[in-house]
Amino acid sequence: MNEEAILKKIIDEFPNRNYSRIHNFKLIIFLGSIGDLENFEYVQYLNRNSKKLEELSIELYFYTIGSPISKEYFIRYTGIDPNSLIIFE
């Protein structure tokens, strides 16, 4: 997938997702490959601080490279909301 295709997917999907309207801010985070250890650590850190983010009315969304299977493992391991993780295959 080239850069244009990636940007098109982000633009096309963003308005169509069921984003919550109760949050004032959306933080979109672009990760590398879904299997990188740094991604697990970063997402776990943010997930551990989810109450503080909720208080600040910040909703998280992650874009990463992976497969549907790796997405399932990542969600199970990190505990994040499956709707907040968007993958590029």
Secondary structure, DSSP 8 states (H G I E B T S, - for coil): --HHHHHHHHHHHGGGS---SS-SEEEEEEEEETT-HHHHHHHHHHHHTHHHHHHTTEEEEEEEE--HHHHHHHHHHH---GGGEEEE-
